[in-house]
Amino acid sequence: MPIATYAFLILAVIAETIGTSALQASQQFTRPGPSVLVVFAYAAAFYLLSLTLREMPVGVMYALWSGLGIVLIALIGWTWFGQRLDPPALIGIALIVSGIAVIQLFSDTARH
């Protein structure tokens, strides 16, 4: 699979995490700056995902995108918003990371 496919996917995850962080900062869309950032970040994420779909099956792409997004948002929530992660949350995140690793290392589905 071309390296550009993974680059588009990583950029989509970054855009989505920016959008989700801005969603928290928008305070239910009452702050205009973060609210506008939400719209543009999600638009960029979906455009980049559409580029990823040229080479990667939708199910695998979505699993990777959502899994990586969950992990990054949990870390951002913990570091910037002071949200705590209890042991079950950490175990769940570890399972998500494990699932992503299994898909990438062992599944032929990720390759066309």
N, CA, C and O atoms as a GROMACS GRO file, in nm:
protein
  448
    1MET      N    1   0.085  -0.117   0.000
    1MET     CA    2   0.000   0.000   0.000
    1MET      C    3   0.089   0.124   0.000
    1MET      O    4   0.187   0.129   0.075
    2PRO      N    5   0.057   0.222  -0.083
    2PRO     CA    6   0.140   0.343  -0.090
    2PRO      C    7   0.149   0.415   0.045
    2PRO      O    8   0.053   0.419   0.121
    3ILE      N    9   0.265   0.471   0.071
    3ILE     CA   10   0.287   0.544   0.195
    3ILE      C   11   0.192   0.663   0.206
    3ILE      O   12   0.155   0.704   0.316
    4ALA      N   13   0.151   0.719   0.093
    4ALA     CA   14   0.058   0.833   0.094
    4ALA      C   15  -0.074   0.795   0.159
    4ALA      O   16  -0.138   0.878   0.224
    5THR      N   17  -0.116   0.670   0.142
    5THR     CA   18  -0.243   0.625   0.202
    5THR      C   19  -0.235   0.637   0.353
    5THR      O   20  -0.328   0.687   0.417
    6TYR      N   21  -0.125   0.590   0.410
    6TYR     CA   22  -0.108   0.601   0.555
    6TYR      C   23  -0.090   0.746   0.598
    6TYR      O   24  -0.136   0.784   0.706
    7ALA      N   25  -0.026   0.827   0.516
    7ALA     CA   26  -0.009   0.969   0.548
    7ALA      C   27  -0.146   1.038   0.552
    7ALA      O   28  -0.175   1.115   0.644
    8PHE      N   29  -0.231   1.008   0.452
    8PHE     CA   30  -0.366   1.066   0.452
    8PHE      C   31  -0.444   1.022   0.576
    8PHE      O   32  -0.516   1.102   0.636
    9LEU      N   33  -0.429   0.896   0.614
    9LEU     CA   34  -0.500   0.845   0.731
    9LEU      C   35  -0.451   0.913   0.859
    9LEU      O   36  -0.533   0.952   0.942
   10ILE      N   37  -0.322   0.926   0.875
   10ILE     CA   38  -0.266   0.992   0.994
   10ILE      C   39  -0.311   1.138   1.000
   10ILE      O   40  -0.348   1.188   1.106
   11LEU      N   41  -0.308   1.206   0.886
   11LEU     CA   42  -0.354   1.346   0.882
   11LEU      C   43  -0.503   1.355   0.913
   11LEU      O   44  -0.547   1.451   0.977
   12ALA      N   45  -0.581   1.258   0.868
   12ALA     CA   46  -0.724   1.256   0.900
   12ALA      C   47  -0.746   1.239   1.050
   12ALA      O   48  -0.833   1.304   1.108
   13VAL      N   49  -0.668   1.153   1.112
   13VAL     CA   50  -0.678   1.133   1.257
   13VAL      C   51  -0.641   1.262   1.330
   13VAL      O   52  -0.708   1.301   1.425
   14ILE      N   53  -0.537   1.327   1.285
   14ILE     CA   54  -0.495   1.453   1.348
   14ILE      C   55  -0.604   1.559   1.333
   14ILE      O   56  -0.638   1.628   1.429
   15ALA      N   57  -0.660   1.571   1.212
   15ALA     CA   58  -0.767   1.668   1.189
   15ALA      C   59  -0.888   1.637   1.276
   15ALA      O   60  -0.950   1.728   1.332
   16GLU      N   61  -0.922   1.509   1.288
   16GLU     CA   62  -1.037   1.470   1.370
   16GLU      C   63  -1.012   1.500   1.517
   16GLU      O   64  -1.103   1.544   1.587
   17THR      N   65  -0.892   1.477   1.565
   17THR     CA   66  -0.864   1.505   1.707
   17THR      C   67  -0.862   1.656   1.734
   17THR      O   68  -0.900   1.700   1.842
   18ILE      N   69  -0.817   1.732   1.637
   18ILE     CA   70  -0.826   1.878   1.650
   18ILE      C   71  -0.972   1.921   1.657
   18ILE      O   72  -1.010   2.002   1.741
   19GLY      N   73  -1.054   1.865   1.568
   19GLY     CA   74  -1.196   1.898   1.567
   19GLY      C   75  -1.266   1.859   1.696
   19GLY      O   76  -1.348   1.935   1.748
   20THR      N   77  -1.235   1.742   1.747
   20THR     CA   78  -1.299   1.696   1.870
   20THR      C   79  -1.251   1.778   1.990
   20THR      O   80  -1.330   1.809   2.079
   21SER      N   81  -1.124   1.813   1.992
   21SER     CA   82  -1.074   1.900   2.099
   21SER      C   83  -1.139   2.037   2.092
   21SER      O   84  -1.174   2.096   2.194
   22ALA      N   85  -1.155   2.088   1.971
   22ALA     CA   86  -1.222   2.218   1.954
   22ALA      C   87  -1.369   2.208   1.993
   22ALA      O   88  -1.427   2.305   2.043
   23LEU      N   89  -1.430   2.092   1.972
   23LEU     CA   90  -1.569   2.072   2.013
   23LEU      C   91  -1.582   2.088   2.164
   23LEU      O   92  -1.675   2.152   2.212
   24GLN      N   93  -1.489   2.030   2.238
   24GLN     CA   94  -1.487   2.046   2.384
   24GLN      C   95  -1.465   2.193   2.420
   24GLN      O   96  -1.533   2.247   2.508
   25ALA      N   97  -1.372   2.258   2.351
   25ALA     CA   98  -1.340   2.398   2.380
   25ALA      C   99  -1.451   2.494   2.338
   25ALA      O  100  -1.459   2.606   2.389
   26SER      N  101  -1.536   2.452   2.244
   26SER     CA  102  -1.643   2.540   2.195
   26SER      C  103  -1.752   2.562   2.298
   26SER      O  104  -1.834   2.653   2.284
   27GLN      N  105  -1.755   2.480   2.402
   27GLN     CA  106  -1.856   2.488   2.507
   27GLN      C  107  -1.997   2.488   2.447
   27GLN      O  108  -2.074   2.583   2.462
   28GLN      N  109  -2.026   2.378   2.379
   28GLN     CA  110  -2.155   2.356   2.313
   28GLN      C  111  -2.185   2.463   2.207
   28GLN      O  112  -2.297   2.514   2.197
   29PHE      N  113  -2.083   2.496   2.129
   29PHE     CA  114  -2.092   2.593   2.019
   29PHE      C  115  -2.128   2.734   2.065
   29PHE      O  116  -2.190   2.809   1.990
   30THR      N  117  -2.090   2.770   2.186
   30THR     CA  118  -2.115   2.906   2.234
   30THR      C  119  -1.994   2.997   2.214
   30THR      O  120  -2.005   3.118   2.231
   31ARG      N  121  -1.880   2.939   2.178
   31ARG     CA  122  -1.760   3.016   2.150
   31ARG      C  123  -1.731   3.006   2.001
   31ARG      O  124  -1.706   2.897   1.950
   32PRO      N  125  -1.733   3.119   1.928
   32PRO     CA  126  -1.723   3.115   1.783
   32PRO      C  127  -1.592   3.059   1.728
   32PRO      O  128  -1.595   2.982   1.631
   33GLY      N  129  -1.478   3.094   1.786
   33GLY     CA  130  -1.350   3.047   1.732
   33GLY      C  131  -1.339   2.896   1.729
   33GLY      O  132  -1.318   2.838   1.623
   34PRO      N  133  -1.354   2.830   1.845
   34PRO     CA  134  -1.348   2.684   1.844
   34PRO      C  135  -1.459   2.620   1.761
   34PRO      O  136  -1.440   2.514   1.703
   35SER      N  137  -1.575   2.684   1.755
   35SER     CA  138  -1.687   2.629   1.676
   35SER      C  139  -1.653   2.625   1.527
   35SER      O  140  -1.683   2.527   1.459
   36VAL      N  141  -1.590   2.731   1.477
   36VAL     CA  142  -1.549   2.733   1.336
   36VAL      C  143  -1.440   2.629   1.312
   36VAL      O  144  -1.440   2.561   1.210
   37LEU      N  145  -1.348   2.616   1.406
   37LEU     CA  146  -1.242   2.517   1.394
   37LEU      C  147  -1.299   2.375   1.387
   37LEU      O  148  -1.246   2.292   1.313
   38VAL      N  149  -1.406   2.346   1.462
   38VAL     CA  150  -1.471   2.215   1.456
   38VAL      C  151  -1.512   2.183   1.313
   38VAL      O  152  -1.481   2.075   1.262
   39VAL      N  153  -1.580   2.276   1.249
   39VAL     CA  154  -1.631   2.254   1.114
   39VAL      C  155  -1.517   2.230   1.015
   39VAL      O  156  -1.522   2.136   0.936
   40PHE      N  157  -1.416   2.314   1.018
   40PHE     CA  158  -1.305   2.300   0.923
   40PHE      C  159  -1.222   2.174   0.950
   40PHE      O  160  -1.178   2.108   0.856
   41ALA      N  161  -1.200   2.142   1.076
   41ALA     CA  162  -1.120   2.023   1.108
   41ALA      C  163  -1.192   1.896   1.065
   41ALA      O  164  -1.130   1.806   1.008
   42TYR      N  165  -1.322   1.887   1.091
   42TYR     CA  166  -1.395   1.768   1.048
   42TYR      C  167  -1.406   1.761   0.896
   42TYR      O  168  -1.400   1.651   0.839
   43ALA      N  169  -1.421   1.874   0.829
   43ALA     CA  170  -1.423   1.873   0.682
   43ALA      C  171  -1.291   1.822   0.628
   43ALA      O  172  -1.289   1.741   0.534
   44ALA      N  173  -1.181   1.867   0.685
   44ALA     CA  174  -1.049   1.820   0.642
   44ALA      C  175  -1.034   1.672   0.669
   44ALA      O  176  -0.981   1.598   0.585
   45ALA      N  177  -1.080   1.626   0.786
   45ALA     CA  178  -1.069   1.483   0.821
   45ALA      C  179  -1.145   1.397   0.720
   45ALA      O  180  -1.092   1.296   0.674
   46PHE      N  181  -1.265   1.436   0.686
   46PHE     CA  182  -1.344   1.354   0.593
   46PHE      C  183  -1.286   1.358   0.451
   46PHE      O  184  -1.291   1.259   0.380
   47TYR      N  185  -1.233   1.472   0.411
   47TYR     CA  186  -1.168   1.477   0.279
   47TYR      C  187  -1.048   1.383   0.277
   47TYR      O  188  -1.031   1.306   0.182
   48LEU      N  189  -0.965   1.389   0.380
   48LEU     CA  190  -0.848   1.302   0.387
   48LEU      C  191  -0.888   1.155   0.393
   48LEU      O  192  -0.820   1.070   0.336
   49LEU      N  193  -0.997   1.125   0.462
   49LEU     CA  194  -1.046   0.987   0.464
   49LEU      C  195  -1.088   0.942   0.326
   49LEU      O  196  -1.066   0.826   0.289
   50SER      N  197  -1.148   1.031   0.249
   50SER     CA  198  -1.188   0.994   0.112
   50SER      C  199  -1.066   0.958   0.028
   50SER      O  200  -1.074   0.870  -0.059
   51LEU      N  201  -0.954   1.025   0.052
   51LEU     CA  202  -0.831   0.992  -0.021
   51LEU      C  203  -0.776   0.857   0.024
   51LEU      O  204  -0.722   0.781  -0.057
   52THR      N  205  -0.791   0.828   0.152
   52THR     CA  206  -0.746   0.698   0.206
   52THR      C  207  -0.823   0.584   0.142
   52THR      O  208  -0.768   0.477   0.118
   53LEU      N  209  -0.950   0.606   0.115
   53LEU     CA  210  -1.036   0.500   0.060
   53LEU      C  211  -0.998   0.458  -0.081
   53LEU      O  212  -1.048   0.357  -0.130
   54ARG      N  213  -0.911   0.533  -0.145
   54ARG     CA  214  -0.865   0.492  -0.278
   54ARG      C  215  -0.788   0.360  -0.272
   54ARG      O  216  -0.790   0.282  -0.367
   55GLU      N  217  -0.722   0.335  -0.159
   55GLU     CA  218  -0.635   0.218  -0.146
   55GLU      C  219  -0.673   0.123  -0.034
   55GLU      O  220  -0.630   0.008  -0.033
   56MET      N  221  -0.753   0.169   0.062
   56MET     CA  222  -0.780   0.089   0.181
   56MET      C  223  -0.930   0.061   0.192
   56MET      O  224  -1.011   0.151   0.167
   57PRO      N  225  -0.968  -0.061   0.227
   57PRO     CA  226  -1.110  -0.092   0.245
   57PRO      C  227  -1.172  -0.007   0.356
   57PRO      O  228  -1.106   0.026   0.454
   58VAL      N  229  -1.297   0.027   0.339
   58VAL     CA  230  -1.364   0.118   0.431
   58VAL      C  231  -1.367   0.064   0.574
   58VAL      O  232  -1.349   0.142   0.668
   59GLY      N  233  -1.389  -0.063   0.594
   59GLY     CA  234  -1.394  -0.119   0.728
   59GLY      C  235  -1.263  -0.108   0.802
   59GLY      O  236  -1.260  -0.072   0.920
   60VAL      N  237  -1.154  -0.137   0.733
   60VAL     CA  238  -1.021  -0.128   0.793
   60VAL      C  239  -0.986   0.018   0.817
   60VAL      O  240  -0.935   0.053   0.924
   61MET      N  241  -1.013   0.104   0.719
   61MET     CA  242  -0.985   0.247   0.734
   61MET      C  243  -1.060   0.304   0.854
   61MET      O  244  -1.002   0.378   0.933
   62TYR      N  245  -1.186   0.269   0.867
   62TYR     CA  246  -1.265   0.323   0.977
   62TYR      C  247  -1.217   0.270   1.112
   62TYR      O  248  -1.214   0.344   1.210
   63ALA      N  249  -1.180   0.143   1.117
   63ALA     CA  250  -1.128   0.085   1.242
   63ALA      C  251  -1.001   0.157   1.285
   63ALA      O  252  -0.985   0.192   1.402
   64LEU      N  253  -0.911   0.180   1.191
   64LEU     CA  254  -0.786   0.249   1.223
   64LEU      C  255  -0.812   0.394   1.262
   64LEU      O  256  -0.757   0.442   1.361
   65TRP      N  257  -0.894   0.463   1.185
   65TRP     CA  258  -0.923   0.605   1.211
   65TRP      C  259  -0.990   0.623   1.347
   65TRP      O  260  -0.948   0.706   1.427
   66SER      N  261  -1.093   0.545   1.373
   66SER     CA  262  -1.164   0.563   1.499
   66SER      C  263  -1.079   0.516   1.618
   66SER      O  264  -1.080   0.580   1.723
   67GLY      N  265  -1.007   0.406   1.601
   67GLY     CA  266  -0.923   0.357   1.710
   67GLY      C  267  -0.814   0.454   1.747
   67GLY      O  268  -0.794   0.484   1.865
   68LEU      N  269  -0.742   0.502   1.647
   68LEU     CA  270  -0.636   0.599   1.674
   68LEU      C  271  -0.693   0.729   1.730
   68LEU      O  272  -0.634   0.791   1.819
   69GLY      N  273  -0.809   0.769   1.679
   69GLY     CA  274  -0.875   0.890   1.730
   69GLY      C  275  -0.914   0.877   1.876
   69GLY      O  276  -0.898   0.971   1.954
   70ILE      N  277  -0.966   0.760   1.914
   70ILE     CA  278  -1.004   0.736   2.053
   70ILE      C  279  -0.882   0.750   2.144
   70ILE      O  280  -0.888   0.815   2.248
   71VAL      N  281  -0.773   0.688   2.104
   71VAL     CA  282  -0.652   0.692   2.186
   71VAL      C  283  -0.601   0.836   2.200
   71VAL      O  284  -0.570   0.880   2.310
   72LEU      N  285  -0.593   0.908   2.088
   72LEU     CA  286  -0.542   1.045   2.094
   72LEU      C  287  -0.634   1.137   2.174
   72LEU      O  288  -0.586   1.219   2.252
   73ILE      N  289  -0.765   1.123   2.155
   73ILE     CA  290  -0.859   1.209   2.228
   73ILE      C  291  -0.853   1.179   2.378
   73ILE      O  292  -0.863   1.270   2.460
   74ALA      N  293  -0.838   1.052   2.414
   74ALA     CA  294  -0.825   1.018   2.556
   74ALA      C  295  -0.701   1.084   2.615
   74ALA      O  296  -0.706   1.136   2.726
   75LEU      N  297  -0.591   1.082   2.541
   75LEU     CA  298  -0.468   1.146   2.589
   75LEU      C  299  -0.483   1.298   2.597
   75LEU      O  300  -0.436   1.360   2.692
   76ILE      N  301  -0.548   1.357   2.498
   76ILE     CA  302  -0.570   1.502   2.499
   76ILE      C  303  -0.662   1.540   2.614
   76ILE      O  304  -0.636   1.637   2.686
   77GLY      N  305  -0.770   1.464   2.633
   77GLY     CA  306  -0.861   1.491   2.744
   77GLY      C  307  -0.790   1.484   2.878
   77GLY      O  308  -0.816   1.563   2.969
   78TRP      N  309  -0.700   1.388   2.891
   78TRP     CA  310  -0.625   1.369   3.016
   78TRP      C  311  -0.526   1.484   3.039
   78TRP      O  312  -0.518   1.538   3.149
   79THR      N  313  -0.451   1.521   2.932
   79THR     CA  314  -0.346   1.622   2.950
   79THR      C  315  -0.399   1.765   2.949
   79THR      O  316  -0.354   1.847   3.029
   80TRP      N  317  -0.492   1.797   2.861
   80TRP     CA  318  -0.534   1.937   2.846
   80TRP      C  319  -0.663   1.971   2.920
   80TRP      O  320  -0.681   2.084   2.964
   81PHE      N  321  -0.753   1.874   2.932
   81PHE     CA  322  -0.881   1.903   2.994
   81PHE      C  323  -0.894   1.845   3.134
   81PHE      O  324  -0.999   1.856   3.197
   82GLY      N  325  -0.787   1.782   3.183
   82GLY     CA  326  -0.788   1.728   3.319
   82GLY      C  327  -0.884   1.614   3.342
   82GLY      O  328  -0.926   1.591   3.455
   83GLN      N  329  -0.919   1.542   3.238
   83GLN     CA  330  -1.011   1.429   3.252
   83GLN      C  331  -0.931   1.306   3.295
   83GLN      O  332  -0.825   1.278   3.238
   84ARG      N  333  -0.981   1.235   3.393
   84ARG     CA  334  -0.905   1.122   3.444
   84ARG      C  335  -0.938   0.995   3.365
   84ARG      O  336  -1.046   0.980   3.310
   85LEU      N  337  -0.840   0.906   3.362
   85LEU     CA  338  -0.856   0.776   3.299
   85LEU      C  339  -0.838   0.671   3.408
   85LEU      O  340  -0.729   0.654   3.461
   86ASP      N  341  -0.946   0.600   3.441
   86ASP     CA  342  -0.937   0.497   3.542
   86ASP      C  343  -0.884   0.367   3.480
   86ASP      O  344  -0.874   0.357   3.358
   87PRO      N  345  -0.852   0.268   3.563
   87PRO     CA  346  -0.795   0.144   3.509
   87PRO      C  347  -0.879   0.076   3.399
   87PRO      O  348  -0.821   0.031   3.300
   88PRO      N  349  -1.012   0.067   3.411
   88PRO     CA  350  -1.086   0.007   3.300
   88PRO      C  351  -1.072   0.086   3.169
   88PRO      O  352  -1.068   0.026   3.061
   89ALA      N  353  -1.065   0.219   3.177
   89ALA     CA  354  -1.045   0.300   3.056
   89ALA      C  355  -0.908   0.271   2.996
   89ALA      O  356  -0.896   0.258   2.874
   90LEU      N  357  -0.808   0.262   3.079
   90LEU     CA  358  -0.673   0.233   3.029
   90LEU      C  359  -0.665   0.094   2.966
   90LEU      O  360  -0.598   0.074   2.865
   91ILE      N  361  -0.733  -0.002   3.026
   91ILE     CA  362  -0.736  -0.138   2.970
   91ILE      C  363  -0.807  -0.136   2.834
   91ILE      O  364  -0.760  -0.198   2.739
   92GLY      N  365  -0.916  -0.066   2.826
   92GLY     CA  366  -0.989  -0.055   2.700
   92GLY      C  367  -0.905   0.010   2.592
   92GLY      O  368  -0.905  -0.036   2.477
   93ILE      N  369  -0.835   0.115   2.626
   93ILE     CA  370  -0.748   0.182   2.530
   93ILE      C  371  -0.636   0.088   2.485
   93ILE      O  372  -0.600   0.085   2.368
   94ALA      N  373  -0.582   0.011   2.579
   94ALA     CA  374  -0.477  -0.086   2.543
   94ALA      C  375  -0.532  -0.192   2.447
   94ALA      O  376  -0.462  -0.235   2.355
   95LEU      N  377  -0.656  -0.233   2.467
   95LEU     CA  378  -0.718  -0.330   2.376
   95LEU      C  379  -0.738  -0.270   2.236
   95LEU      O  380  -0.721  -0.339   2.136
   96ILE      N  381  -0.774  -0.143   2.231
   96ILE     CA  382  -0.790  -0.076   2.102
   96ILE      C  383  -0.656  -0.072   2.029
   96ILE      O  384  -0.649  -0.104   1.910
   97VAL      N  385  -0.551  -0.032   2.100
   97VAL     CA  386  -0.417  -0.028   2.039
   97VAL      C  387  -0.376  -0.168   1.993
   97VAL      O  388  -0.318  -0.183   1.885
   98SER      N  389  -0.406  -0.268   2.073
   98SER     CA  390  -0.375  -0.406   2.034
   98SER      C  391  -0.450  -0.445   1.907
   98SER      O  392  -0.393  -0.510   1.819
   99GLY      N  393  -0.575  -0.407   1.897
   99GLY     CA  394  -0.653  -0.438   1.777
   99GLY      C  395  -0.596  -0.372   1.654
   99GLY      O  396  -0.592  -0.433   1.547
  100ILE      N  397  -0.553  -0.248   1.666
  100ILE     CA  398  -0.491  -0.178   1.554
  100ILE      C  399  -0.363  -0.250   1.512
  100ILE      O  400  -0.337  -0.267   1.393
  101ALA      N  401  -0.284  -0.291   1.609
  101ALA     CA  402  -0.160  -0.362   1.579
  101ALA      C  403  -0.188  -0.495   1.508
  101ALA      O  404  -0.119  -0.530   1.412
  102VAL      N  405  -0.289  -0.568   1.553
  102VAL     CA  406  -0.324  -0.695   1.489
  102VAL      C  407  -0.364  -0.673   1.344
  102VAL      O  408  -0.320  -0.747   1.256
  103ILE      N  409  -0.446  -0.572   1.319
  103ILE     CA  410  -0.488  -0.544   1.182
  103ILE      C  411  -0.368  -0.513   1.094
  103ILE      O  412  -0.355  -0.567   0.984
  104GLN      N  413  -0.280  -0.427   1.142
  104GLN     CA  414  -0.166  -0.385   1.061
  104GLN      C  415  -0.061  -0.493   1.044
  104GLN      O  416   0.000  -0.503   0.937
  105LEU      N  417  -0.040  -0.573   1.145
  105LEU     CA  418   0.068  -0.671   1.139
  105LEU      C  419   0.027  -0.805   1.077
  105LEU      O  420   0.108  -0.872   1.014
  106PHE      N  421  -0.099  -0.843   1.094
  106PHE     CA  422  -0.136  -0.979   1.057
  106PHE      C  423  -0.248  -0.992   0.954
  106PHE      O  424  -0.267  -1.100   0.899
  107SER      N  425  -0.321  -0.886   0.928
  107SER     CA  426  -0.437  -0.898   0.839
  107SER      C  427  -0.400  -0.863   0.695
  107SER      O  428  -0.335  -0.762   0.670
  108ASP      N  429  -0.443  -0.947   0.602
  108ASP     CA  430  -0.428  -0.915   0.460
  108ASP      C  431  -0.540  -0.823   0.413
  108ASP      O  432  -0.534  -0.770   0.302
  109THR      N  433  -0.641  -0.803   0.496
  109THR     CA  434  -0.753  -0.716   0.460
  109THR      C  435  -0.708  -0.572   0.440
  109THR      O  436  -0.767  -0.500   0.360
  110ALA      N  437  -0.607  -0.529   0.512
  110ALA     CA  438  -0.560  -0.392   0.504
  110ALA      C  439  -0.494  -0.362   0.369
  110ALA      O  440  -0.473  -0.246   0.334
  111ARG      N  441  -0.461  -0.465   0.296
  111ARG     CA  442  -0.396  -0.446   0.166
  111ARG      C  443  -0.490  -0.487   0.052
  111ARG      O  444  -0.559  -0.588   0.061
  112HIS      N  445  -0.493  -0.408  -0.052
  112HIS     CA  446  -0.574  -0.442  -0.170
  112HIS      C  447  -0.497  -0.536  -0.259
  112HIS      O  448  -0.547  -0.577  -0.363
   0.00000   0.00000   0.00000
